[in-house]
């Protein structure tokens, strides 16, 4: 043990109560940690992602690095929400004095907004990278086979579209909530499909919901071992961009409440705002662990 111990938190992003949302580990002061140590910590914690907050070297307020148990990724949604909620919890930032921030990561500089009108549940919103609509050479039959559903479960009135908002997602529109809940995660076929389309994962959705206040239900299906991601901020941002282009292209602003994670009993609510080509993704969260990591 080196004695360079680090405080960390586990924050369930997009949660409205304990045991909901998507957990991320957050190291609010990662200065002095090298890449190998960050990777080791992420592997030890074994959450979907662990985020490390570092001093910024440019005009941004903080620099964020994201690690899965298997490697570093350029940008991530729910760990970003978790990181800023952790900074508020640790009183490193005060949203009563400042509500607009900049963070830098491998995807570039992102704008962060904090709505502290409900001080018990601050709402963190991040600006997504500009969506790139990728070539998507796949058929409904092929996608249906990957997810173990029928070809007719896929809505033929909307396209299958790969969209890159930092990670890359295949957007799949389904006709019903029943079909969405029937989707199976086959890791190897999904990995092959994602590799061919140059995306990391898939975001499936339908307009049927469990809660009347929600606008749609969505699932993030990722070709990795472990639990299904209860809530994916970057995937939700890609979906918001998709809906703006293919469902409501004439609307200047679209505000959506997306429900996710119910199938893995970790209910999550993701808020998105689309202003034509600009997408903001936001949510609140719950601090579940506040402790010390003995390195």
Steps between C-alpha positions, in 0.01 A plus 500: 500500500654829384316727739361700204143415596217653302147598596231372269124484468252276325221712352192351335446736209149552357352360824213651694557279804738241647578190289379662179695660219842403371790480750835659423804527723641852523845607616456874551875560548689269266816713482808280527335183370662350192311320225583152628371586848180646358446183299570287806247694707235466229569127478484462880170689528359313197225750426400586144721810522723680748574870448806692616481877549825689436605864485449649155794629299298739284187713528294211640419468870594129525638219288319165512634157411272196472596134544302181465647191670661423162631832374469876464220656293489857367165616643217359710161634604397362836852531651500868399171557682640304796824699503332839521256381765801373697672839468186662641474240779864561601446878481779533247264709289207715615212513249344782700790719382571353157276286277689480170825307471732351239656156512758353266539135403627307200191605302582868551349772718143455624267752657347403836194669650372447854141575599498535879140617537443180701810501720426145619509369141721715275453435129822473300482550124783445252528612139555209262756498218340579166329187367656323200262287295699198384450264207276223638501197268275266697155352446206455736538123466867512601439728798198296613713184499770667711244600766286183483184681391278478193570720200149646533584620853719766341313812387529508121397868489825609667857420392766290666767764544853504643575829675826615658473750786833400651469121527280381214152344531273307268149640552229235467130603504257235630123490475413409861620485857435127498744456211757722669483290817540184290836611361791273592864603528711264290852624554689350206244574223450852637874559517536395136215728391637797694849448359366499145297817558787671687297550820546374856144403596130522415222721633156344449177690571123513465238766566306286747591575862447370851448847647253747351745787554764337277524555124668172408666189639853405399759230563876516451632167373880475512720209384691455826481259787299599807171670571305699243573871533204642700533847344729629227535875467696500172261243351202711607664799335543306177135396521391861554695604190336215304151605607567863409607402150255222415187568711473874560735675254290819496509559876758748626511355853403153625497410869473132588486285812641155428448207734758224512639229727167359617575158352806466728305643797705822506244756379653806340376824349707686240405851388598624155457833324562526126547843345520400134855355471594565865408240763517529877472195727426532871390336819523495874641225720563353843830462688515138616860465626741755645830347601876459469691278262823365654752490216 
